[in-house]
Amino acid sequence: MNNRPAVMPFTATLERERVATRPSWSTLRPTSPEPTSGVQMPPILEARDLTKVYALGKTTVEALRGVTMSVAPGEFVALMGPSGSGKSTLLQLLGGLDRPTTGSVVFEGKDISGLTDAQATRLRRERTGYVFQAFNLIPLLNVRENIALPFTIAGGVRDQWERVRQVIDLVELTGKERHRPDQLSAGEQQRVAVARALVTRPSVLLADEPTGNLDYTNSGELLDALWRSCDQGGQTIVLVTHDARAAAYADRVLVIGDGHIKEEIELGRRPDHSAALLIKRLAKVGL
């Protein structure tokens, strides 16, 4: 991999800019203590005995049945499981898109389970980033404008175009700033979506099956971009996937089944993203 010093300002200013752009969210949570050398940082995101029950006619469906987990700052965690296992439901609860039936979600030291709609919206806009299977780009806007859309909606920040430039470099789309979505491949469009989610420098990036619509080559390019944002920029990522190749980029894989965490697989941070070891472990739990 080539060294690209242009990414370094993104890394160096990440935490400083997070502090500078959090005024609305900071009123909802206690101030975090300064990190101390040799002391483990508290989790940035936690699920505590989460349950989620949906009404389906005269019956109910238990999507989650007491899930407890945590994510450390800068960690890349993958949630795996078959369709209907509860992994996407868990991601929605972790990101404040839905509320649990019981239990709690703690984000940056604040219980977000009981936020008002306005507070939850502010949290999603200012402190979290989302990437979904659908790209959700604006057809009439070019790459640069699509990435800057969160600033357009929120009213802009002083250095927004420098931030846009940095994330364009991070996802390796330099030279395509003026292209519209219909002039890009599917993989490039999804990398624009990743850049748009990263440009606000969120505390946590949540990705729900982001490679679902991509072929093998484009999936790899997207996963490389996500991994660089974590490894070089310290970005915390929670990724939902059914694909072992995608999950192999994570530091840790949580296997979800029947609304429970069935297995936790430690992979560690590594430049080799071979899925061979993970596939062997998954075979033991029936995936």
N, C-alpha and C positions, 0 to 999 in steps of 0.2 A: 504493500500500500504506500502511495506517495505521501510524503510529508506536506501538509498544507497549512503554513503558518497563519493564513487568513482566518482559520477557525479559532485561533487562540483568544482573540478578544471576547468571543462568545463564552469561552471557558472562564477567562479571568474575571469577567464582570458579572457572571451569572447570579451569584448570591447578592452582590451589591444592588443589582437592578431589581431582583425580587423584593428586597426590602423597600426600594424606592417606589415600587408600583403597587403596594398592597394596602393603601389607606383604608379602603372600604372593608376589606376582609379583616384587617387588624382590629377593628372595633368589635369583632365577633369572637376573638380568641385571645387567650393570654399570651404575653410575650414569651418566646422560647428563650431558654438560657443560652449563653454563648458556649460553643463547643470547647471542651477542655481536653488537652492532649492526653491520650491514653484512656479516656473515658468513652465508653460506647454511647453513641448518640441514640436518643429514643426513636421509636418508629415514627415515620412520617405519616403512615396510614395503618389503621387497625380495624379489623372486624371482630366484634366481641359477641359470640353466641348468637349470630344472626339467624333469624328465620324469616321466610317469606311465604305467605299463603295467599293463593289467588282463588276467588270464587268462580266456579265454572258451572253455571246453572244452579242446580240444587246440590252440587258436590263442591268439594274444594281440592286444590292441587297444592301440595307442599313443594315449592321449588327449592327452598333451602331449609335445612333441618339442623340448625345449631352450628354454624360455621364460625370458627375462630382462626384468625391469621393476622400477620403483620408484615409490613414492607419497610425496609430500612431506607434512609435517604441515599439516593444514587444507585439503588438496587434495580435489577431487571428481573421481574418475576413473570412467569408464564402460567396461565390457568388452562389446563387441558381437560378434555372430557368429551363424551359422545353428545350428540344433539339431545337436548332435554335434560342434561345433567345438572344444570343450574349455574354454569360458568358465566353466561352473559347476564343473568339476573344478579349474580354477585358483583360483576363489574359495574352494573347500573347503580347498585346500592353504594359501592365504594366511591363512585363519582358524584353522588347526590342527585342522580337522575330519578331515583325512586326512593321510597322510605321502607325500612324493614317493618315486618309485622311485630317482631320482638327483637331485642338485642340492640346494639349500637355500632355506629361507625365513627371512629375518631380520626380526624384529619388535622395534622399540625397541632395536636394537643387539644382540639376542640371537638366535642360531640356534635356532629352535623345531622344526626338523625331527626332532630326536631326543628330544623331551620324553617323559617317561613318560606313561601315561594320566592319572595323578593331576595331573601338572603341566599337561598340555594342558587338562584340565577346569578347573583353576584359572585358566589363561589366558583361556579362553572366558568364564568367569564374571566375572572381574574387569577384564579389559582390552579385550575386544571386545564388540560388540553385533551382533545378527543380526536381519534382517527377511527373511521368506520369502514366497513366493506365497500359501501358506496362512496365515491370521491366527493360528491356534494360541492363541486366547483361551479362558479358563475360563468356560463358560456361566453358572455360578452366581455369579461375581464381577462386581461393577460395574466401571466404567471405572477408578476410582481404585484399586480393589483389584487389578485385572489389571496395572496399571502398576507397582504396588508389589510384585508377585510376586517379582522378583529379591531384594528385601530380605527378604521373608518367608522365602525359601529359605535365604538366607545369614545370617539372624539380625538384620538391621536395621542402620541407621546413625542417628546422632543427628538429622540433619536430613532424614530420608527424605520426610516429608510436604511439606516445602517444595520439595524436588526434584520430587516428583510434581506439585505445583501449577505449577511452572515449565514442565515439559514439556507439561502439559495446555494451558497458554497457548500454548506454541510451536506445537503442532499444531492450535490453534484449536478445542478441544473444551470450553472453559470453559462451564459451565452444564449439562454432560452427565456430570458426575462420578459421579452415582448411577445412570446408565443401565446396564443389562446389555447384553451383545453383541446379543441378539435385538431390542433396541430401537434399534439403530444401523444405518445404511446400511453397505454393504460398504466404501465409502471411509472412513467413520468408524471401522470396525473395524480397518482397516489402519493408520489413523493412531494408534489405540491401541497397535497392535503396534510402531509406530515410537517412540512415547513410552516404551514399556516397554524398548526397546532403548537409548534415550538416557538413561534415568533414572539409570543407574549411571555416567554420564559416561565412556563407553569411549574409549580412544585411537583406535580405528577402528570405524566402522559398516560392516558388510558386508550388502548387500541383494541377494537373488537373485530376480529377476523380480517385484518387489513390486507392480507394476501389472498383472500377468498376469490377475488375476480381476476387474479394475475396468473400468468404462466410462470414456468420454472425460473427463467432468466429474470423477469421483472420482479418476481418475489424475492429473489436473492438480492437484487439492487435495493429494494425497499428495506429488507431486513438489515442490510449493511448500514443503511442510513440511520435506522433506529439504534443500532448498536453503537455507531459513532457518537450519536447524541448522548448516549449513556456513558460510554467509555471516555470520550474526550470532554464532554460538557457536563458530566455529573448528573444527567437527567434521570429521574426516577421513572420507571416504566412498568406498567401492568398490562400484559398482552393476553388476550383470549384467543386461543387457536385450537384447531383439531389436528394440526399438521406438526408432526414431530420435527421436521426440518426447521420450522419457524421457532418452535419451543426450544430447540437446541441453542439458540442465540442467548437464552436467558441464563442468569446466574442460578436460578432455582425454579423448579417446576412443581406446581401443585396440581394433583390429579383429582378432579371433581367427579363424583358419581352419586346418583340418587340424592342429591342435595347435601352431600357430605364431602369433606376432604379425605380421600381414601389413601393418598400416598403423597409424600414430599420427597422430591429428588433433588439433591444438591449437585449442581454441575460446576459452579465456580466461574469466575471471570476468566475467559480464555480467548485468544485470537482464533483458535481452531474451532469451528462451529459444526464439526461432524456430528451427525445425529445417531451414530452407531450405538454408543453407550446408552443413550436415552431410549432408543427403540428396544434394546434388551430389557431395560428396567420396566418399560411400559408393557411389554409382553407378559411380564410376571403378574401384572394387575389386570390383564385382559384387554388391553388397548392395542 
